[in-house]
Amino acid sequence: MASQKHLYITGTSNVSWKDAIVQAVAEASKTIDYLTSVKVLEQRATVSGKKLSEFYVDLDLVFTIDRERED
């Protein structure tokens, strides 16, 4: 039976919430193998003037634990 682990991270972007998600997953995948899913827990943004200026997403990343992996 495979075990999975959850990692909670926050992604940021000056472009959009989608870009914040994509960048956060890309960055996490550099050091975490076997990512299997992502769940958006919360979205928020800062406002500058009358426009959204920075986008934040809280994510739940799920990855499979490889018990046979050799370092």
N, CA, C and O atoms as CSV, one atom per row, in Angstrom:
chain,resi,resn,atom,element,x,y,z
A,1,MET,N,N,0.827,-1.173,0.000
A,1,MET,CA,C,0.000,0.000,0.000
A,1,MET,C,C,0.879,1.247,0.000
A,1,MET,O,O,1.811,1.355,0.797
A,2,ALA,N,N,0.586,2.171,-0.880
A,2,ALA,CA,C,1.365,3.402,-0.982
A,2,ALA,C,C,0.902,4.402,0.065
A,2,ALA,O,O,-0.291,4.551,0.331
A,3,SER,N,N,1.861,5.070,0.640
A,3,SER,CA,C,1.552,6.136,1.588
A,3,SER,C,C,1.750,7.472,0.899
A,3,SER,O,O,2.623,7.625,0.045
A,4,GLN,N,N,0.931,8.430,1.281
A,4,GLN,CA,C,1.053,9.769,0.717
A,4,GLN,C,C,1.295,10.769,1.828
A,4,GLN,O,O,0.879,10.575,2.970
A,5,LYS,N,N,1.969,11.831,1.472
A,5,LYS,CA,C,2.276,12.883,2.422
A,5,LYS,C,C,1.721,14.197,1.873
A,5,LYS,O,O,1.696,14.412,0.661
A,6,HIS,N,N,1.277,15.072,2.777
A,6,HIS,CA,C,0.745,16.373,2.391
A,6,HIS,C,C,1.723,17.463,2.813
A,6,HIS,O,O,2.310,17.419,3.893
A,7,LEU,N,N,1.876,18.429,1.938
A,7,LEU,CA,C,2.741,19.570,2.209
A,7,LEU,C,C,1.945,20.833,1.908
A,7,LEU,O,O,1.405,20.978,0.812
A,8,TYR,N,N,1.867,21.737,2.862
A,8,TYR,CA,C,1.112,22.970,2.696
A,8,TYR,C,C,2.083,24.105,2.382
A,8,TYR,O,O,3.006,24.375,3.150
A,9,ILE,N,N,1.864,24.769,1.242
A,9,ILE,CA,C,2.739,25.854,0.826
A,9,ILE,C,C,1.899,27.046,0.353
A,9,ILE,O,O,0.705,26.915,0.082
A,10,THR,N,N,2.544,28.197,0.261
A,10,THR,CA,C,1.901,29.395,-0.277
A,10,THR,C,C,2.682,29.840,-1.507
A,10,THR,O,O,3.902,29.998,-1.460
A,11,GLY,N,N,1.964,30.039,-2.601
A,11,GLY,CA,C,2.563,30.546,-3.831
A,11,GLY,C,C,2.166,31.996,-4.039
A,11,GLY,O,O,1.097,32.422,-3.602
A,12,THR,N,N,3.031,32.759,-4.712
A,12,THR,CA,C,2.739,34.168,-4.983
A,12,THR,C,C,3.028,34.490,-6.444
A,12,THR,O,O,3.838,33.828,-7.094
A,13,SER,N,N,2.352,35.516,-6.944
A,13,SER,CA,C,2.565,35.979,-8.314
A,13,SER,C,C,2.078,37.412,-8.441
A,13,SER,O,O,1.163,37.834,-7.735
A,14,ASN,N,N,2.691,38.147,-9.338
A,14,ASN,CA,C,2.221,39.488,-9.676
A,14,ASN,C,C,1.280,39.454,-10.870
A,14,ASN,O,O,0.764,40.493,-11.281
A,15,VAL,N,N,1.049,38.260,-11.436
A,15,VAL,CA,C,0.264,38.111,-12.666
A,15,VAL,C,C,-1.159,37.640,-12.378
A,15,VAL,O,O,-2.120,38.309,-12.757
A,16,SER,N,N,-1.304,36.474,-11.700
A,16,SER,CA,C,-2.632,35.894,-11.467
A,16,SER,C,C,-2.545,34.785,-10.427
A,16,SER,O,O,-1.460,34.350,-10.041
A,17,TRP,N,N,-3.727,34.336,-9.982
A,17,TRP,CA,C,-3.757,33.190,-9.070
A,17,TRP,C,C,-3.261,31.942,-9.778
A,17,TRP,O,O,-2.526,31.144,-9.196
A,18,LYS,N,N,-3.657,31.771,-11.028
A,18,LYS,CA,C,-3.209,30.598,-11.797
A,18,LYS,C,C,-1.688,30.582,-11.897
A,18,LYS,O,O,-1.066,29.535,-11.718
A,19,ASP,N,N,-1.091,31.720,-12.177
A,19,ASP,CA,C,0.368,31.797,-12.269
A,19,ASP,C,C,1.014,31.471,-10.928
A,19,ASP,O,O,2.063,30.827,-10.890
A,20,ALA,N,N,0.408,31.902,-9.836
A,20,ALA,CA,C,0.938,31.581,-8.505
A,20,ALA,C,C,0.925,30.081,-8.270
A,20,ALA,O,O,1.866,29.535,-7.695
A,21,ILE,N,N,-0.141,29.405,-8.714
A,21,ILE,CA,C,-0.231,27.945,-8.571
A,21,ILE,C,C,0.842,27.266,-9.406
A,21,ILE,O,O,1.573,26.406,-8.916
A,22,VAL,N,N,0.931,27.659,-10.668
A,22,VAL,CA,C,1.901,27.039,-11.585
A,22,VAL,C,C,3.324,27.215,-11.074
A,22,VAL,O,O,4.107,26.265,-11.079
A,23,GLN,N,N,3.663,28.424,-10.634
A,23,GLN,CA,C,5.019,28.673,-10.130
A,23,GLN,C,C,5.312,27.886,-8.856
A,23,GLN,O,O,6.412,27.355,-8.696
A,24,ALA,N,N,4.348,27.805,-7.958
A,24,ALA,CA,C,4.552,27.080,-6.699
A,24,ALA,C,C,4.767,25.588,-6.956
A,24,ALA,O,O,5.651,24.976,-6.355
A,25,VAL,N,N,3.967,25.004,-7.841
A,25,VAL,CA,C,4.115,23.578,-8.162
A,25,VAL,C,C,5.450,23.338,-8.862
A,25,VAL,O,O,6.133,22.359,-8.561
A,26,ALA,N,N,5.828,24.212,-9.787
A,26,ALA,CA,C,7.106,24.061,-10.490
A,26,ALA,C,C,8.278,24.130,-9.514
A,26,ALA,O,O,9.222,23.346,-9.614
A,27,GLU,N,N,8.217,25.059,-8.584
A,27,GLU,CA,C,9.295,25.200,-7.601
A,27,GLU,C,C,9.351,23.987,-6.664
A,27,GLU,O,O,10.433,23.476,-6.378
A,28,ALA,N,N,8.197,23.531,-6.191
A,28,ALA,CA,C,8.166,22.371,-5.289
A,28,ALA,C,C,8.666,21.117,-5.995
A,28,ALA,O,O,9.337,20.287,-5.381
A,29,SER,N,N,8.348,20.973,-7.270
A,29,SER,CA,C,8.739,19.756,-7.995
A,29,SER,C,C,10.249,19.671,-8.220
A,29,SER,O,O,10.751,18.615,-8.606
A,30,LYS,N,N,10.973,20.755,-7.988
A,30,LYS,CA,C,12.436,20.718,-8.106
A,30,LYS,C,C,13.064,19.879,-6.996
A,30,LYS,O,O,14.140,19.309,-7.181
A,31,THR,N,N,12.396,19.800,-5.843
A,31,THR,CA,C,12.976,19.077,-4.711
A,31,THR,C,C,12.092,17.948,-4.187
A,31,THR,O,O,12.512,17.198,-3.306
A,32,ILE,N,N,10.879,17.817,-4.715
A,32,ILE,CA,C,9.965,16.768,-4.257
A,32,ILE,C,C,9.602,15.882,-5.435
A,32,ILE,O,O,9.087,16.357,-6.447
A,33,ASP,N,N,9.872,14.596,-5.297
A,33,ASP,CA,C,9.515,13.622,-6.337
A,33,ASP,C,C,8.108,13.083,-6.080
A,33,ASP,O,O,7.595,13.144,-4.963
A,34,TYR,N,N,7.507,12.559,-7.129
A,34,TYR,CA,C,6.229,11.838,-7.058
A,34,TYR,C,C,5.048,12.710,-6.628
A,34,TYR,O,O,4.150,12.231,-5.936
A,35,LEU,N,N,5.040,13.996,-7.033
A,35,LEU,CA,C,3.857,14.821,-6.777
A,35,LEU,C,C,2.669,14.204,-7.499
A,35,LEU,O,O,2.768,13.843,-8.672
A,36,THR,N,N,1.553,14.085,-6.806
A,36,THR,CA,C,0.386,13.442,-7.414
A,36,THR,C,C,-0.813,14.362,-7.557
A,36,THR,O,O,-1.628,14.169,-8.459
A,37,SER,N,N,-0.941,15.365,-6.683
A,37,SER,CA,C,-2.095,16.259,-6.797
A,37,SER,C,C,-1.843,17.558,-6.045
A,37,SER,O,O,-0.936,17.668,-5.220
A,38,VAL,N,N,-2.678,18.528,-6.361
A,38,VAL,CA,C,-2.640,19.821,-5.685
A,38,VAL,C,C,-4.078,20.250,-5.426
A,38,VAL,O,O,-4.958,20.075,-6.270
A,39,LYS,N,N,-4.296,20.809,-4.255
A,39,LYS,CA,C,-5.612,21.322,-3.895
A,39,LYS,C,C,-5.451,22.776,-3.471
A,39,LYS,O,O,-4.621,23.091,-2.618
A,40,VAL,N,N,-6.241,23.656,-4.067
A,40,VAL,CA,C,-6.206,25.066,-3.694
A,40,VAL,C,C,-7.063,25.235,-2.440
A,40,VAL,O,O,-8.266,24.974,-2.458
A,41,LEU,N,N,-6.436,25.669,-1.366
A,41,LEU,CA,C,-7.133,25.840,-0.095
A,41,LEU,C,C,-7.706,27.243,0.064
A,41,LEU,O,O,-8.799,27.423,0.602
A,42,GLU,N,N,-6.955,28.233,-0.411
A,42,GLU,CA,C,-7.401,29.611,-0.267
A,42,GLU,C,C,-6.709,30.485,-1.303
A,42,GLU,O,O,-5.569,30.228,-1.689
A,43,GLN,N,N,-7.412,31.520,-1.748
A,43,GLN,CA,C,-6.854,32.519,-2.644
A,43,GLN,C,C,-7.073,33.885,-2.005
A,43,GLN,O,O,-8.120,34.144,-1.412
A,44,ARG,N,N,-6.070,34.758,-2.134
A,44,ARG,CA,C,-6.218,36.124,-1.650
A,44,ARG,C,C,-5.287,37.014,-2.469
A,44,ARG,O,O,-4.425,36.522,-3.197
A,45,ALA,N,N,-5.467,38.310,-2.344
A,45,ALA,CA,C,-4.652,39.251,-3.107
A,45,ALA,C,C,-4.512,40.556,-2.345
A,45,ALA,O,O,-5.327,40.888,-1.485
A,46,THR,N,N,-3.460,41.288,-2.680
A,46,THR,CA,C,-3.318,42.636,-2.155
A,46,THR,C,C,-3.830,43.609,-3.219
A,46,THR,O,O,-3.801,43.328,-4.417
A,47,VAL,N,N,-4.294,44.748,-2.742
A,47,VAL,CA,C,-4.845,45.754,-3.640
A,47,VAL,C,C,-3.955,46.987,-3.594
A,47,VAL,O,O,-3.586,47.466,-2.522
A,48,SER,N,N,-3.620,47.488,-4.767
A,48,SER,CA,C,-2.844,48.708,-4.890
A,48,SER,C,C,-3.645,49.666,-5.770
A,48,SER,O,O,-3.867,49.403,-6.952
A,49,GLY,N,N,-4.070,50.766,-5.183
A,49,GLY,CA,C,-4.967,51.655,-5.919
A,49,GLY,C,C,-6.304,50.965,-6.090
A,49,GLY,O,O,-6.952,50.610,-5.105
A,50,LYS,N,N,-6.721,50.772,-7.326
A,50,LYS,CA,C,-7.978,50.080,-7.613
A,50,LYS,C,C,-7.743,48.728,-8.289
A,50,LYS,O,O,-8.671,48.136,-8.842
A,51,LYS,N,N,-6.511,48.246,-8.243
A,51,LYS,CA,C,-6.179,47.002,-8.937
A,51,LYS,C,C,-5.564,45.984,-7.984
A,51,LYS,O,O,-4.943,46.341,-6.982
A,52,LEU,N,N,-5.750,44.709,-8.319
A,52,LEU,CA,C,-5.067,43.641,-7.593
A,52,LEU,C,C,-3.598,43.684,-7.986
A,52,LEU,O,O,-3.267,43.751,-9.170
A,53,SER,N,N,-2.731,43.647,-7.005
A,53,SER,CA,C,-1.307,43.798,-7.312
A,53,SER,C,C,-0.475,42.542,-7.040
A,53,SER,O,O,0.525,42.311,-7.718
A,54,GLU,N,N,-0.866,41.744,-6.077
A,54,GLU,CA,C,-0.129,40.511,-5.801
A,54,GLU,C,C,-1.131,39.432,-5.409
A,54,GLU,O,O,-2.046,39.663,-4.618
A,55,PHE,N,N,-0.937,38.258,-5.979
A,55,PHE,CA,C,-1.859,37.142,-5.799
A,55,PHE,C,C,-1.203,36.072,-4.938
A,55,PHE,O,O,-0.029,35.752,-5.121
A,56,TYR,N,N,-1.963,35.521,-4.000
A,56,TYR,CA,C,-1.477,34.487,-3.096
A,56,TYR,C,C,-2.399,33.276,-3.168
A,56,TYR,O,O,-3.619,33.418,-3.257
A,57,VAL,N,N,-1.808,32.087,-3.130
A,57,VAL,CA,C,-2.591,30.849,-3.062
A,57,VAL,C,C,-1.988,29.945,-2.001
A,57,VAL,O,O,-0.775,29.739,-1.966
A,58,ASP,N,N,-2.832,29.412,-1.142
A,58,ASP,CA,C,-2.405,28.393,-0.188
A,58,ASP,C,C,-2.756,27.049,-0.810
A,58,ASP,O,O,-3.899,26.811,-1.199
A,59,LEU,N,N,-1.759,26.176,-0.897
A,59,LEU,CA,C,-1.918,24.903,-1.585
A,59,LEU,C,C,-1.633,23.728,-0.663
A,59,LEU,O,O,-0.816,23.814,0.254
A,60,ASP,N,N,-2.323,22.637,-0.929
A,60,ASP,CA,C,-2.046,21.343,-0.305
A,60,ASP,C,C,-1.473,20.465,-1.404
A,60,ASP,O,O,-2.209,19.996,-2.272
A,61,LEU,N,N,-0.159,20.239,-1.375
A,61,LEU,CA,C,0.492,19.367,-2.341
A,61,LEU,C,C,0.540,17.955,-1.766
A,61,LEU,O,O,0.822,17.766,-0.583
A,62,VAL,N,N,0.263,16.971,-2.613
A,62,VAL,CA,C,0.285,15.578,-2.177
A,62,VAL,C,C,1.337,14.839,-3.004
A,62,VAL,O,O,1.396,14.971,-4.226
A,63,PHE,N,N,2.163,14.061,-2.308
A,63,PHE,CA,C,3.140,13.235,-3.017
A,63,PHE,C,C,3.221,11.868,-2.378
A,63,PHE,O,O,2.955,11.698,-1.188
A,64,THR,N,N,3.593,10.899,-3.194
A,64,THR,CA,C,3.702,9.513,-2.757
A,64,THR,C,C,5.068,9.290,-2.121
A,64,THR,O,O,6.085,9.756,-2.634
A,65,ILE,N,N,5.083,8.583,-1.016
A,65,ILE,CA,C,6.328,8.239,-0.342
A,65,ILE,C,C,6.892,6.979,-0.979
A,65,ILE,O,O,6.216,5.953,-1.053
A,66,ASP,N,N,8.134,7.064,-1.437
A,66,ASP,CA,C,8.807,5.922,-2.058
A,66,ASP,C,C,9.693,5.265,-1.004
A,66,ASP,O,O,10.803,5.730,-0.747
A,67,ARG,N,N,9.215,4.204,-0.404
A,67,ARG,CA,C,9.949,3.536,0.669
A,67,ARG,C,C,11.169,2.752,0.152
A,67,ARG,O,O,12.049,2.397,0.936
A,68,GLU,N,N,11.227,2.484,-1.152
A,68,GLU,CA,C,12.334,1.721,-1.716
A,68,GLU,C,C,13.404,2.608,-2.335
A,68,GLU,O,O,14.370,2.110,-2.913
A,69,ARG,N,N,13.235,3.902,-2.218
A,69,ARG,CA,C,14.160,4.839,-2.807
A,69,ARG,C,C,15.514,4.798,-2.081
A,69,ARG,O,O,15.582,4.739,-0.853
A,70,GLU,N,N,16.562,4.830,-2.865
A,70,GLU,CA,C,17.900,4.881,-2.289
A,70,GLU,C,C,18.447,6.280,-2.493
A,70,GLU,O,O,18.313,6.849,-3.576
A,71,ASP,N,N,19.062,6.840,-1.461
A,71,ASP,CA,C,19.615,8.195,-1.566
A,71,ASP,C,C,20.861,8.247,-2.374
A,71,ASP,O,O,21.440,9.319,-2.550
